[in-house]
Each structure stands twice: as structure tokens, then as C-alpha cells.
Amino acid sequence: MEAGTISRFVQPTKATSSSVANFSSNSSMCCPQTRLMPTCHSAHVVRETYYDERETAVLSSEPIIKKICVLGGLFLHRPVHKRGIVSRAFCPVGLYTYPGSTIESSSQTAEEKIGVLLFNLGGPDTLHDVQPFLFNLFADPDIIRLPRLFRFLQRPLAQLISVLRAPKSKEGYAAIGGGSPLRKITDEQASALKMALETKEVPANVYVAMRYWHPFTEEAAHQIKRDGITKLVVLPLYPQYSISTTGSSVRALQNIFKDDSYLSRLPVAIIESWYQRQGYIKSMANLIEEELHNFTKPEEVMVFFSAHGVPVSYVEDAGDPYRDQMEECIFLIMKELKARGINNDYTLAYQSRVGPVQWLKPYTDEVLVELGQKGVKSLLAVPVSFVSEHIETLEEIDMEYKELALESGIEDWGRVPALNCTSSFISDLADAVIEALPSTMAMSTLTSTGTEEGVDNDPMQYFIKMLFGSLLAFVFLVSPKIVSAFKKNIL
């Protein structure tokens, strides 16, 4: 419910900084910008589109290293393949969660020390952490995209929204045990990835960088430097790329690396997205197939993909490729299931919207009601954009949406667990890291055009901005008409 949330003040900017749609002319495209989907067997279909001959061979495993330019010149390298019930035991028993979110390898040579940096959102460890976590989230200019004229309002607005939202958010976290399990699971994924790489004879140190809570990106970067890493692969734990997830994390990393003489020269490869990889697609299909067997009549179950939403303005105005990648991802998963003889009806909807702005449709809560009204009795929820259990799966889907579905007439409810430390998934992530290693390049060769404002060094100036900004933020928050007037007359 917190990832990617924004307020009514969202004002998209043309992304030279985060859009796969707006690559520079010197960059090669990782995939066609428009991802086309065939009609789903459901009333709620993702946009009807078609694949061409070049996109039919999905299962080829030969990687092609391609380079794209986003974030104002930052080159992201990723391997692109030729188109050729819910349990709290998140990971296999016996995996050791290493302290400090750093997984050390003892067998690395002095000549080369490989590092892998896992990006994730982060979450409050306790209820006391909820408000500062929300502040960090909303203070990110890739989450609330204010016009440049009002950029000074970013932190005051974040402070106001975090204080107002904290009580409601605390209720959600209290319902799942008093905090987010995301750090624990991500540490376990890091441990599992480290072991998978060692099995493939590529020893590496694996680090965790959370965007909005500990361990922060700065903490991971300092540890990477202390460990003397000589080659780094950055692996966001978001299958699909979005400005508000991978884009924001990469920008934060770049801002840290550019000011450090060692880190700026460190060869880095960034895996921008990996939703199309065989290992991920098959792992998702395995989980869906397994859960379908728990229904009395598996063939009658509606497969309900629920993805985290983003504002429509991100896609239509800022060029975010998230929707296209999500639709292709669903197509590939269903294609894999059909190859196994599973031909269930399916649909895609988007959850976790906040505020009065337009988000990607259809909305999960509205679709659940409509499906119940149309007589759907069995439904299997699939949290497709999440690879770890956290508040959006454990509270929003398992509690809120389940209750809504049952109230709407759906009688048999199931939910596919997040991938967590599924062995086939972790093994494929290890393969992705290995494939990315040859494409590393020094960060110092890249340009930086982050969207963050400089830090105020004058305490009095900072106090005045916070005070004035807080007053304006409050006025904006309670009066949408004022926002509309400002957009119309000033912007």
C-alpha cells in the first residue's frame, strides 16, 4: 500500500531520467516499447494487442547484452533473452540470515571480488518506525513528482503526509505482526543467492540496499567499498521496471557513487528488469499450477493477477514502461501454463492506489466486486509484481481483498505465495548475475542528472523553507481547487 504512493500533487515531468520510452538515439532498445497482448478469456482484459514473428521464440536461453540509456545518461546493462496455502515460512529452513545484510564469500580471489547489490523497497521493522519510513518514501521525488516550481515543498509535504497516514499504516502493520518482514526475507534471498552463485562457481559478496529503510543504499555502498569489491552487479528485486522502484533506486545509487573516487571507477552492471526470463516465468507458473490443485474444480478457477499500480501520468507523460512490461509478463506466464494444458480464464488488475489522481486500471477492488456480480465463484489471487511477502500481500490481499471478494459472492478464495526463496527463482537470479558480469562499466563514465534538490546547509534557511512549505502543503492538501488553479494559471 506504501510503494509507489503519491498525493494529489503529482505533476509528471518528461523523463529524460527514467523512461525506457525516451532512450537517447545512441542507445539500443531492450525490447519494443509497445508490448502487445492477446485477448484474455475474461471480461477484464489487458489491452488487446499482437506479437510479431520476432517475438515468438520465448524460450531461448541465449543472452544478448543490450544497453539502454536512462536517468539522464546512466547506462543500464542487462541480459535480454532472445524471444525464442500462503505460508509464513518464507524461505527454506536452514538458510542463515547474515547480520548487516551482507553475505560474505570466503573463496574469492585477491584479483577479483565480485559483489551483487539487491535493491528493495524496505519497510518499518516496528510500529515506531512507520512514520519515519513513510517520510522517507514520500520525500522521494520519484514518488511525489512535484513541478520544479514547487520542489521546495517536497520535504514539508512528505512530513505532513507521513504524519497523517501513519495511524492508518500502523493498523496494517500491526495486523501482520507489528512490522514488515521484508528485510528478513530479503536477507534470506541474499543468502540463498550467494549459495547459488557459489554452486555455479562464481563466488560473490551479496549486499542488500533498501530504498526507504535500513539498510539504506548508503550503508550498502560503504560496505562495498570497505570490502574492496572490484566488479558489481546491481539486481533490483522488482521484475518489471518503473520510475518509482528501479528508477528511484538506481538514481540514489548513482548519486552516492559519483562523489566517491573509488566507487565512481567501480565497474557496474545494472539488470534493469527480468520479468521475461525463463526461470522467473516458470517459477511463477509452478506456484500457480500448485495452488490450482487445491481447488475442487481447478479448471473453473479465475486466475487473478494483482500488480502494484502506478499513476497513469507516469506511463503516459513520463514514459514509464511498467504497464507494457506487466502485460507482457502476464502473457508469458499464461503461455507457459497453456503449454502445460492449463487454460483457465485470467485477468490483470492494479492495487494499492492512493489519492484522487488516476492510476492504472482496472483497479483490483473494483474488479473483485464485478467478478462476484458476474458469477465467478472460485478465484486464485496472484501477486505478480511482488517477489517477497510484505504488507501488500499479507494485509492488503490476504485480508482486505479476500474479505471484499467473499462479500461480493466469490466462495472459494486462494492466493499464490510470493516467490521468496523458491529454488528455481533464486537459481535464475544467479544466472542473470553471471550473464550481466561481462557488461560492467565504470560509473565515472556516466553522467548524473538526479532530480533531488541540494541539501540546505544554512539551518535558518532550512527552517524557513520547512515552515513555509508546511503551511503551503497543508493548504494544498485540504484544497484540491487551489491545486487545480495553480496548475492552470502558473504551471
Disulfide bonds with the S-S distance in Angstrom:
Cys91-Cys421 2.29
